[in-house]
Amino acid sequence: QVQLVESGGALVQPGGSLRLSCAASGSIGSMYRMGWYRQAPGKQRELVATITSSGSTNYADSVKGRFTISRDNAKTTQYLQMNSLKPEDTAVYYCNLFTFYNRRDYWGQGTQVTVSS
């Protein structure tokens, strides 16, 4: 059973930075896609960024140039470095893992990011 544990959410001022982490445990196989999604109050969950097992990345237009997704060398922990944060980035951020060998989605518990002065 795959489990995802997130950390790093906080209250930060506009223009500030924050780094989210998501550690995966269990059997994830050699081909997978890691990602971050967010959900603001009253809105649908939306894609923020993804990174594949081969290292390809993809970003929502709203975060391009400000956010960076990465993973560690063991490829079991992913990160989301968020710079130049804006109030509209306020949301609950969820990490996601899609494993190709069994085509399953796994989700973290969510971590709150609030951007406010």
C-alpha positions in Angstrom: 0.0 0.0 0.0 1.4 3.4 -1.0 1.2 6.2 1.5 2.0 9.9 0.9 2.8 12.2 3.8 3.0 15.9 3.1 4.5 18.8 5.1 5.4 22.4 4.7 2.2 24.3 4.5 2.1 27.6 6.4 1.0 31.2 6.5 3.3 33.4 4.4 3.3 37.0 3.2 2.8 38.0 -0.4 6.0 37.8 -2.2 7.4 35.2 0.1 8.5 31.6 -0.5 7.6 28.2 0.8 8.6 24.6 0.1 6.2 21.7 0.3 7.4 18.1 0.7 5.7 14.8 0.0 7.3 11.5 1.0 6.0 8.3 -0.6 6.3 4.9 1.0 5.4 1.5 -0.4 5.8 0.0 -3.8 5.6 2.7 -6.5 7.3 0.8 -9.3 9.7 2.3 -11.8 7.3 4.3 -13.9 5.1 6.9 -12.2 4.0 10.5 -12.2 4.2 12.7 -9.1 2.4 15.9 -8.8 0.8 18.7 -6.8 -2.7 19.9 -7.0 -4.5 22.6 -5.0 -8.0 23.4 -4.0 -9.2 26.9 -2.9 -12.4 27.4 -1.1 -15.4 27.2 -3.4 -13.3 26.0 -6.3 -12.4 22.8 -8.0 -9.1 21.0 -7.4 -6.6 22.1 -10.0 -3.3 20.9 -11.3 -0.3 22.8 -10.1 2.7 20.8 -11.4 3.8 17.3 -12.3 7.0 15.4 -12.7 7.4 12.0 -14.2 9.8 9.2 -13.3 11.9 10.2 -16.3 12.1 13.8 -15.0 9.7 15.6 -17.4 7.9 18.4 -15.7 4.6 20.2 -16.4 3.2 23.4 -14.8 -0.1 25.3 -14.7 0.3 28.6 -16.5 -0.6 30.4 -13.3 2.6 29.2 -11.5 5.1 29.0 -14.4 8.3 30.8 -13.5 7.4 30.9 -9.8 7.0 27.3 -8.7 9.4 24.5 -9.2 8.7 20.8 -8.8 11.5 18.4 -8.1 12.2 15.0 -6.4 15.1 13.5 -4.5 17.6 11.1 -5.9 15.8 8.1 -4.3 12.7 9.3 -6.2 10.5 8.8 -3.3 10.1 12.4 -2.1 8.8 15.2 -4.2 9.0 18.9 -3.5 7.3 22.0 -4.6 9.3 25.2 -4.2 7.0 28.2 -4.3 8.4 31.7 -4.8 6.8 35.0 -5.3 3.7 33.8 -3.7 0.4 35.6 -4.3 -2.8 35.7 -2.3 -4.5 33.7 -5.1 -2.1 30.9 -4.4 -4.0 30.3 -1.1 -5.4 26.8 -1.1 -5.0 23.3 0.3 -2.2 21.7 -1.6 -2.4 17.9 -2.2 0.4 15.7 -3.4 -0.5 13.0 -5.9 1.2 9.9 -7.2 0.1 7.9 -10.2 1.7 4.5 -10.6 1.7 3.1 -14.1 2.2 -0.6 -13.1 -1.3 -0.8 -11.5 -2.7 2.5 -12.9 -3.7 3.8 -9.5 -3.9 7.3 -8.0 -2.7 8.1 -4.5 -3.3 11.3 -2.6 -1.7 13.0 0.4 -3.8 14.4 3.2 -3.4 18.0 2.1 -1.5 20.9 3.6 -2.8 24.5 3.9 -1.0 27.3 2.3 -2.2 30.8 3.1 -0.7 33.9 1.5 -1.8 37.0 3.3 -0.3 40.1 4.9 
